[in-house]
Amino acid sequence: MKRKPDPEMIDAENPEWTDEDFARARPAREVLPRTFKPATVKRMLKQRGRPKSGKARQAISLRLPPETLARWKATGPGWQTRMVETLAKAI
């Protein structure tokens, strides 16, 4: 059984779409080609996030004894960078 629409929820300026409305609809990239052209979308996505570093680091998994990790963390903020520098000097 179909429910009756709530008169409070009916929007005369924005009626519910019919099958004919959907049949006539066109993609946004056709209607507004300058806004939705593929190059613009790719460029927008490319600019998001943190800039790429020339010397990108690689994530690894390393198991350390809890005491060792606690001592590094106790040296304060930047302990990971200091750990990398110490490892670099060792090689």
Stockholm file with secondary structure:
# STOCKHOLM 1.0

chainA/1-91         MKRKPDPEMIDAENPEWTDEDFARARPAREVLPRTFKPATVKRMLKQRGRPKSGKARQAISLRLPPETLARWKATGPGWQTRMVETLAKAI
#=GR chainA/1-91 SS CCCCCCGGGCCTTSCCCCHHHHHHCCCHHHHSHHHHCHHHHHHHHHTSSSCCCTTCCCCCCCCCCHHHHHHHHTTCTTHHHHHHHHHHHHC
#=GC SS_cons        CCCCCCGGGCCTTSCCCCHHHHHHCCCHHHHSHHHHCHHHHHHHHHTSSSCCCTTCCCCCCCCCCHHHHHHHHTTCTTHHHHHHHHHHHHC
//
